[in-house]
Every structure is written in C-alpha cells, then in structure tokens.
Amino acid sequence: VFDVSWNADDSVFALGLGNAELSLHDASIGSHLKTLKFHDSSIRTVKFKPTNTNALASAGRDGHIAIWDLRSGDAPVNII
C-alpha cells in the first residue's frame, strides 16, 4: 500500500497499491467494493475530490494521472 484516501463523508476509502491496482473499500466494515485497473506500474498516490464523494484521482509510476468517477464504471473518465 503506497497511499490511502477517504472520500468526503468517510464512507469509502481507496488504496493505491504496488501491483498497479486501485482498491475501494467500505469504511464502516472494511469490505472490498471494487478494484479499478488502469496503471501499468505501482500507484503512488490516490486522492478523493473533497467536494465530490464519487470523484478521485490516482497517479502512478507509469507517469499517468487517472481521473475516476465511481458512477461511470470501471474505467477512468480522463487520463493526463
């Protein structure tokens, strides 16, 4: 685990993992919700948008920043 981020209402937390996966968990019971995959190498940081519980960004060693909207499926909505 390289980074952890909680959404604005603390109901979900995201883990940026060394295996290039973004793992989402229910914060109240710790259960796994879903795994998001885009990066080719380890995710170094993950941050939820403070004003939106469904928006987050991840940045990996691959040099990409992925913008995610949890309402729109399992693929990034934008890549930088």
C-alpha positions, 0 to 999 in steps of 0.5 A: 500500500503506497497511499490511502484516501477517504472520500468526503463523508468517510464512507469509502476509502481507496488504496493505491497499491504496488501491483498497479491496482486501485482498491475501494473499500467500505469504511464502516466494515472494511469490505472490498467494493471494487478494484479499478485497473488502469496503471501499468506500474505501482500507484503512488498516490490516490486522492478523493475530490473533497467536494465530490464523494464519487470523484478521485484521482490516482497517479502512478509510476507509469507517469499517468494521472487517472481521473475516476468517477465511481458512477461511470464504471470501471474505467477512468473518465480522463487520463493526463 
